[in-house]
Structure formats: structure tokens, C-alpha cells
Amino acid sequence: MSHAAMNWALKQRGFKPAVWKVLVHLADRHNADSGYCFGHQEKLAHECEVSRASLNRHLTELEEAGLVRRVAAKDPVTGMQLSTRYYIAFDTDFATLDVVGRVSNCDTDTRVSKTAKSVSHSSETLITSKITSKIPLTPQQGEAEAIPDVDPDAFARIWEMWPEGGQGSRDSAQRAYEQLGPDDTADIVAVFTLMVSTVSARWYRRSLPIPNLTTTIRERAFRAFANDPPTIDDDGYFVVTPDRPEWRPWLAAMRKQHGEKGERATTERGWLLVTTRWPSGERA
């Protein structure tokens, strides 16, 4: 999983939730080395909770917006049909095309969209037939552009972005959000994209449960992602190192839990992977 690709997908606008969800799941499968997104169509449809026919309609819409390209692949030796390769416009190598080649519903042939638009693509700006958005193609971790600062729409976007398995009651989550003070409201808006990509990575790669959104807001869990958080790895873990302010509290916690041997082993290794930024009882 690429956090940068996920952050890019979460910032896209102008689509119905079901279409946007497909883009997010594709970004979650993005491989920075190969440049494309892995996955069988049947599994992708299952994860997006749609039929394969609906999935292909959503992919077509994303293709025509210039954000996705499907390429049929064959084994060069046997000639057998391989899984379709999905490319997303997050990549700087994503080709600028006058027409969009796309794979049919049977996922075997390639056909050309009659309604596809040309796509202007540079390192700074993406201009598609549906939206115009100035977005860095390689967003940095913790950037504060996840949700527009127009507050009336902020909670709606937060609700839409949070994984369905942890949404719970929308009314309860909205009440919790409305009880936040100005500083906490600014923090959750600023870091929510990073938080969603982290939670999604933990669920997808480590099968950790999706936290309940209401509890997440009430307990101010988003604060862990504000104010220069540690690096977060592809599995969604905070990487705590000796140069970080979290290092000493975590060493003390390791000593308390595992004794001198645990503290010494952690010190010799020089890093620690944790799911919470601070040990229990330390800073919120």
C-alpha cells in the first residue's frame, strides 16, 4: 500500500460515493515499484460491495474523468489472459491520452471510450472532464488538505471517508464532532486523510479492526496524527526512533512491561513499531 496514493485518492472530488470508493480501493492496491494496482476484479468488486457490472461502470466513469486506466495483460510466454492492470493518475508516469482504452465487462478485450476526454497532466495540476483540482501528485505525510476548510461540509466528508466497518451511528458521530473545540476541529480536519489511510492499512494488511468513528472523535484519537507525528509504515504502524520525543516514554514502557532485557533489546534495535503514538498514560 502507498500512503501517498491513498491520500491522493481520498482528496478526489466530484464523484458519487460508490465511484469514489472504487478509486480509494484501487489506490490501496497501488504498487510504487510496478506503477500499477494489483487485484482480481472479483475481489475488488467484493471489497467495494458492488457487482462486477457495477464495478465496471464505476471504473468507466473514473477512466472518462482521466483518473484510472485499465490495461488487459497476457502472459508473454503462454499467451494466457492475466489479471487486468489498473493504473491511476497519481503516478507521474500515467500517460496523457487523447482517448482512454478500457477493458470490457468480461475483462478480456480492450475497447475505446466514445465519450472520453483528453487529460491535461502535469506535475502540479490534474484537469479532467469532470473536475479541476490542484493537487500535488506526491502529497507529503500529514499535509493539511484532506477536507476543505468550509466547515458545514467537514463532517459530511469525514463520515464519507471513514471505512464503513467502523462508521456506526452517523448521528452519534456528528454529535461528537459538534462537541469538539475549535483547536480539535482544526486538527481533525487537517489530519483526517492520514488517519484514514493508516486505519485502512492496519485493517487491510494486519486485520486490525476499524475503530468506531464516534469513539475515535470522543477520545480525540486524531491528536496522535497532529503536530509532527512519527513516520507511519505501510502497515499503519508508527515508527518510533531515538530522535523522536516518543522514544523515551516508550523505552520506559518497555522496561516496565519487559524489564531491563526488553529495554536493552529495544535500544539495540534502534526503532519500535507501535499502534499508538504514546504509551498508555502519556500525552493525549
N, C-alpha and C positions, 0 to 999 in steps of 0.2 A: 504494500500500500504506500502511496505517496501522499504525505500530508499536504504538500503544495498543490497537487492535483485535486485533492478533496476540497481544500479551501477555495480553489478556483471554481469548482463546480457549485459549491454552496452559495457563491456570490452571483450566479447567473439569475437573470430575471426575465419575466415576460412569458412564462410557461405555466400550464396547469400543473398542479401538484404531482399528478401521476407521471407526467412527462419529465418534470424536474427530478423526480425520484430515480428515474432510469439513468439520467445523466450522473447523478451522485453515485449510484451503484457502479457505473462504468468507471468513474474516477477512482473509486475504492479498489478497483482491479488493475489500475494503471501500473505498468512496469517501466521505470525510468530507463532501464538498460535497453529494452527492446523497442520502446516507444509506443507500444500498443497495449490494449486492455485484454486480459485473458478471460476465458469463461465460455461455457456452452450456453446456447440460447435458452435451453430448457431450465437450467439453473438460474440464469439471470431473470427469466420470467417468474420463477418461483420466489426469488428474493424480492422482486418488485410487486409480488402479489397480483399479477395480471396474466392473462392468457398469452400464448405466443403471438396470436394475431394482434392483440392489443399492443404487445411489446414492439412488434414491427411497425405499427402505426406511430407509436411514440418515437421510435428510432428514426423513422422517416421525417417526422417533424423536426427532430434535432439536426438531422442532415440538412434539411432545407434551410435551417437557421445558421448553418455553417459551423456547428459545434461538434458534430460527430461525422465520421466517415467509416463505412463498412467495406471490408475488402475480403472477397472469397479467397480461400487459400487451398492449395493442393500439395500433397507430398511430391517433391521433385523426382523421387525415385519410383514410387508405385503409382503415382497419379491419383491416389485416393483423395477424396474430399476431406479437408481438415476443418476444424472449428473456424468460424468467421473471425477475422481480426478487426477489432474496433479501435479506431484512432480518435482522439479528442483534440480540440483546438487549443488545449492547454500547452501542448508541445510546440516549441518554436519551429520544429520540422514539419508540422502539419501543413500539407500543401494547400496553396491557394488555387482553387479550381473554378473554372467557368461553369462547370456543371458538376453535380455530385453523383458519383457512382454509388449505387447501393445494392444490397443483397435482397433478393425476393423473400417472400414469406416462407418458402420451402428451404431457404438458407443455402441454396446451391448455385443460382445464377446471379449475374450482375446485370442490372438494368439502369437506365439513366432517367433521372427525375425531369419531368417536363416543366416543373414549376420552380426548380432550384435557381437560386440567385448566385451571382458572383460574390465572393467574400474578400473584403479588404483585410489583410492580415499583416500586422507589423509587430515589433517587439513591445509596443506600448498600447496599441488600440486594436480592439476587435470590432468590426462593423458588420452586422448581419442583417438579413432581410427583416428580422423581427425586432431586434434591439440594437441600441448603440451604447456600449459601455466601455469606459476607460478603466482597464484592469491590468495590473502587472501580470505577465504570464508566469512569473516565478515569485508568488507572494511570500513574504518572509513570515516566519512563525510569530504569532502574536500580533499581527497587524490589526489595527482597529477599524476595519472596513466591512465587517461581516454583515451588519444590519444598518440601514440608513438611520441618520440621526432624527428622522421625523418620528417623534415619539408615539403618536397614535397608532402607527403600524408596527412598532417594535415588537410588542408581544405576539402579534399575529405571525410575524416572521420567526420568532423564537419557537412558537408552537409548531409551525410547519417544518422547521429544521430538525427538531428533536426526534430521534428514532422512535417509531411507533410503539415498540415494545416497552417503552418507559414513559409514554405520554400520560397515562392515567386520565384523571378528570381535567378537562380544559378549564372549567370554572374555578376549580381549586388552584390550579397553576396560575391562572390570571389574577386571582385574589392575592396569592403570594407575591406575584410580580408587582402588583399595585401597592403593596406594603413596603417595598424597598425604598430606601432613602435615595436622594439624588446621586450620591457617590456610587452606591451599589448599582443603581440603574445604569450609570455610565459604564461601569466595569462590565456588567453582564452583556451589554450591547457590544462593547469593544472586543471581548474575548470569546464570544459565543461560537464563532466559526471554528476556532482552535479547539474549544471544548467538545464540540460535536464530533470533529474528526478524531479526537483522542478516544472518546467513549465508543465510537464506531469501531476503531481499530482494536480496542480491548475485546469487544464482543466478537468481531469477525475473526481475529487471529488467536485469541485466548479463551473464547467462550465465556467471558465475564459478563454478568447480567447488565442490562441497560438500567442505570439508576432512574428512579421515579423523578419526573420533572418538578413536581411540586416540592418534594423533599430537597432536591438539588437547589432550588431557589431559596427555600426557607432556611436551609443550613448554610447558604452563601458559599456553596462549593465552587462557584465560579471564581472566587477570590484567589484560588490556587493558580489560576492562569493569568492573573493580572500582575503588573509591576515586575517585569523581567523574570518570568518563570524559567526553570531549568530547561535544557533540551528535552524533547519528547521523542522517543524512538518509534520505529514503525509499528511496534506492538502496543503503543499507547502508554508506555511507562516513562515516568520522569527519570532522567539520568542525572543523579546527584554525584558531583565530583568535588575534590578537595578545595577548589577555588570558589565553590558556591556557599552562601550563608547557611544553607540547609545541612551542610556536611557535618558540622559539629553536633547539632541536635540528633542527627541520625546515628552518629557514632555512639553517642551516649545511650540512645535507644537500643542499639545492638549490644552494647556492654550490659545493659540492664536485662535484656532478654537472653543473651547467649554467653555472657561472661567475657572475660578478657580474651579468650580464644576467638570468639565471634568478632570482637572489636579489632583484634590484630589481623584477622583474615580479611576484613573489610578494608582496613588501612593498606594492607599489602596489595590488594587488588586495585585499589585506587578509584573505584566507582561503585555505585549502588543503584539498582533499579527498583523503583517504588511506585505504587499507585496513588499515593497521596504526597503532596509536596513536603509537608511537615509531619513529624511523628505525632501520634495522639497526645493531646495536651499542650502542644506547642502552638505557634501562631495560627490564626484562622486564615 
